[in-house]
């Protein structure tokens, strides 16, 4: 059995087992065993793909260095979310906020969601990739509306409508690029990205320009680009905290992978400036919109959602600037953001469970009430704001270096202005929550601290906090090699 097929089957089997489980413990164990098996297969495939790309089923699925890198991010965050879900959803079950049926449904949907993102990461066929991204919308919308109250159902419908409509534009982009390939290849066009890349220089430039615009709008909405980001703050704020971590940490990167694949085709056909300039414009607009909304937020989950819009903008700017350091910094920023943002969702999830609110002005003294979660939340806030010596600072510095090297002074200046505003806004909001005297009885705690799941949940928070510090000071050799190999693919080398 192909490793790629096994990778895709395990989450589906896990979802069925979780849904069919008889009690809470059984569902939790299926969840943990399933994600462990998925991680083992992923690590094997990632290691094998470093020597040469892996193809499966007539080349419709493949893992090259870039796919392997995105796959690594998907698995890393999915493992963290699966472990933390045992703690967070277990607490909600204990407090009577969800039933055993809803708990089983959650784990089943969680692994189906992971399946759709894995499918996107390993798709070579651009039509299958589109199906995978649309499938993420369908499955994750059920998780966004998980609590079935008015706000969550409204957010889920808004998410479905906006992303489905935008992805229609993405589908048109797929049709157009297929038409462009059919004028080059004898016997008909192709939908496999590896084949499109080989013939990109022979395609009609005007047709490719049109296709890229549709793709940018279609997948850009799902990635969270402003001004087509409207679904994101509502969906992130209403979904269960573990799901918010996946939406922000992984899903938007999977959507952006589709844009990157078309950037490679566009650069081959049109040169570097067309796609690059569009990405820089969308990136700067996203940072600008995020900076305005971050300042006025009073809901910490919506605050983190707008921060995701800022960071997808930063990733787009890096790819848009191009060159080795621009692309390297952008890819590194994908990983850095994928670690820091789920960490912040996990710690604010602890705040929500303790304070029973997501309102920033109703949370005081979190570091006293929750010493571990409160302290790590402050570290995460410093990291996401771009403070040294944490990992986000390193990738942002790399992108800014690429802007200076390329003489992109307008981009550099606007980047600094928006980042400074966001820095001030984030630290003001998180500082008000972390410091001061707790406005609740912090001695009262209903949590069963002896539960294994709870210990694992806190453990993953601490591990991720260590990771953001280590990656701010040192990039391991294997990660550097993965980044360099991915840069070569994007740069067309």
Buried (B, 14 or more C-beta within 10 A) or exposed (E): EEBBBBBBBBBBBBBBBBBEBEEBEBBBBBBBBBBBBBBBBBEEBBEBBBEEBBBBEEBBBBBBBBBBBBBBBBBBBBBBBBBBBBBBBBBBBBEEEBEEEBBBBBBBBBBBBBBBBBBBBBBBBBBBBBBBBBBBBBBBBBBBBBBEEEEBBBBBBBBBEBBBEBBBBBBBBBBBBBBBBEEBBEEEBBBBBBBBBBBBBEBBBEBBBBBBBBBBBBBBBBBBBBEBBBBBBBBBBBBBBBBBBBBBBBBBBBBBBBBBBBBBBBBBBBEBEBBBEBBBBBBBBBBBBBBBBBBEBEBBBBBBBBBBBBBBBBBBBBBBBBBBBBBBBBBBBBBBBBBBBBBBBBBBBBBBBBBEBBEBEEBBBBBBBBEBBBBBBBBBBBBBBBBBBBBBBBBBBBBBBBBEEBEBEEBBEBBEBBBEBBBBBBBEBBEBBBBBEBEBEBEEEEBEEEBEBBEBBBEBBEEBBEBBBBBBEEBEEEBEEBBBBBBBBBBBE
